[in-house]
Amino acid sequence: KEDFEVFRIVNDCVYSIDSWKLDDALNKLRKISSLNYGGNETYYALSLSLMAEIMLKSGYRDQKRIYSLLLASLEVLIPDMDYKHFSISFIDVDSLRTLICLSQCQLDLCMINESFSLNVEISSYLSSCNLASTEKEKLIVMNSITRIKIFFFKMKYAAAFELCRKTYEKAILENLYYFLPEIQLWES
């Protein structure tokens, strides 16, 4: 019973983060903690990842702390993972979301080549994996937003603007409207 309650709250938390309701997401993480993560190590790892994502979205500047949270989460979610060549493994939606956040955090830490390599691996994986369409499209848009930022860091402005346009169209087509403000921010 408690396990299912935590599962439900985790999903609600993801929705709150996607909708930029970060205070609500933080309250949901507190609730998960009060339920002792349903006694499940995976929910604890997901909570670390979701906290890191809230910190990224809120502009928290201690990127090393965020990076540590993401790595700690991934140690549980995908132990013994080779982050440079993971296309042969099965990776669940939550782990992919965490990897996308890791790529974003690497970029914020000026680990541009590592961020780009991870972003390319994620793109490659997403192009051939079998995930539910809605989740897959959401992850593709999230990863594309990180790629846009990488292009800006690399001063590849034409590529960034073209990807902004394509990502914006994909977000509209897939009804992923909550990503539009962030895409528009990078487009301007």
C-alpha positions in Angstrom: 0.0 0.0 0.0 2.7 2.5 1.0 4.8 1.5 -2.0 1.9 2.4 -4.4 1.4 5.7 -2.6 5.0 6.6 -3.1 4.8 5.5 -6.7 1.8 7.8 -7.2 3.5 10.8 -5.5 6.7 10.3 -7.6 4.6 10.5 -10.8 2.8 13.6 -9.4 6.2 15.1 -8.6 7.4 14.6 -12.2 4.3 16.2 -13.5 4.8 19.2 -11.1 8.4 19.6 -12.3 7.4 19.4 -15.9 4.8 22.1 -15.3 7.3 24.3 -13.5 5.4 24.0 -10.2 8.6 23.5 -8.3 7.3 24.4 -4.8 4.6 21.7 -5.3 7.2 19.2 -6.5 9.3 20.0 -3.4 6.4 19.4 -1.1 5.8 16.0 -2.9 9.4 15.1 -2.3 9.0 15.9 1.4 5.9 13.6 1.5 7.9 10.8 -0.2 10.6 11.2 2.5 8.0 11.2 5.3 6.8 7.8 3.9 10.4 6.6 4.1 10.5 6.2 0.3 8.1 3.3 0.6 11.0 1.3 2.0 12.3 1.1 -1.6 15.9 2.1 -2.6 14.7 2.9 -6.1 12.3 5.5 -4.8 15.1 7.0 -2.8 17.2 7.2 -5.9 14.4 8.8 -7.9 13.9 11.3 -5.1 17.6 12.3 -5.4 17.2 12.7 -9.1 14.0 14.7 -8.8 15.6 17.0 -6.2 18.5 17.6 -8.6 16.1 18.4 -11.4 14.2 20.9 -9.2 17.6 22.5 -8.3 18.5 22.7 -12.0 15.2 24.3 -12.9 15.2 26.7 -10.0 18.6 28.1 -10.9 20.4 26.7 -7.9 24.1 27.5 -8.5 25.9 24.7 -6.6 26.3 22.5 -9.7 28.7 20.2 -8.0 26.1 19.3 -5.5 23.5 18.7 -8.2 26.0 16.6 -10.1 26.7 14.5 -6.9 22.9 13.9 -6.4 22.5 12.8 -10.0 25.5 10.4 -9.8 24.2 9.0 -6.5 20.8 8.4 -8.1 22.3 6.7 -11.1 24.4 4.4 -9.0 21.2 2.8 -7.8 19.1 3.2 -10.9 21.6 1.8 -13.3 24.6 0.3 -11.5 27.7 -0.5 -13.5 26.5 1.7 -16.3 28.9 2.7 -19.1 27.7 6.3 -19.8 29.6 6.5 -23.0 28.2 3.4 -24.7 24.8 2.4 -23.2 22.8 1.8 -26.3 22.8 -2.0 -25.7 21.3 -1.7 -22.3 17.7 -1.3 -21.3 17.2 2.0 -19.6 13.8 3.0 -18.1 12.2 6.4 -18.4 13.2 7.6 -15.0 16.9 6.7 -15.6 16.8 8.4 -19.0 15.4 11.5 -17.4 18.2 11.4 -14.9 20.8 11.0 -17.6 19.3 14.0 -19.5 19.6 16.1 -16.2 23.2 14.8 -15.9 24.0 16.0 -19.4 22.5 19.4 -18.5 24.5 19.6 -15.3 27.7 18.6 -17.1 27.1 21.6 -19.4 26.6 23.9 -16.4 29.9 22.6 -15.0 31.6 23.5 -18.4 32.1 19.8 -19.1 30.9 20.6 -22.6 32.4 17.6 -24.4 31.1 15.1 -21.8 27.7 16.7 -22.0 27.6 16.5 -25.7 28.8 12.9 -25.8 26.1 11.9 -23.2 23.5 13.9 -25.1 24.4 12.1 -28.4 24.3 8.7 -26.6 20.8 9.5 -25.2 19.6 10.6 -28.7 20.9 7.4 -30.2 19.3 5.3 -27.5 15.9 7.1 -27.9 15.9 6.7 -31.6 15.9 2.9 -31.3 14.3 2.1 -28.0 10.8 0.8 -27.3 9.2 3.1 -24.9 5.6 4.4 -24.6 5.2 7.0 -27.3 4.3 9.9 -25.0 7.2 9.2 -22.6 9.6 8.8 -25.5 8.6 12.0 -27.2 8.9 13.9 -23.9 12.4 12.6 -23.4 13.3 13.5 -26.9 12.2 17.1 -26.3 14.0 17.3 -23.0 17.2 16.0 -24.6 16.8 18.4 -27.5 16.5 21.3 -25.1 19.9 20.3 -23.6 21.3 19.9 -27.1 20.2 23.5 -27.9 22.1 24.7 -24.9 25.1 22.8 -25.9 25.0 24.4 -29.4 24.9 27.8 -27.7 27.9 26.9 -25.5 29.7 25.8 -28.6 28.6 29.0 -30.4 26.8 27.0 -33.1 24.0 29.5 -33.3 22.5 28.5 -36.6 22.3 24.8 -35.4 20.8 26.0 -32.1 18.1 28.1 -33.8 17.2 25.3 -36.2 16.9 22.8 -33.4 14.8 25.3 -31.4 12.4 25.5 -34.3 12.2 21.7 -34.7 11.9 21.1 -31.0 9.2 23.8 -30.7 7.2 22.1 -33.5 7.6 18.7 -31.9 6.5 19.9 -28.5 3.3 21.4 -30.1 2.7 18.3 -32.2 3.0 16.0 -29.1 1.0 18.4 -26.8 4.1 19.0 -24.6 3.2 22.6 -24.0 5.0 22.9 -20.7 8.3 22.8 -22.6 7.4 25.8 -24.9 8.5 28.6 -22.5 12.0 27.1 -22.1 12.3 26.5 -25.9 11.2 30.1 -26.6 13.7 31.4 -24.1 16.5 29.8 -26.0 15.0 30.8 -29.3 15.1 34.5 -28.3 
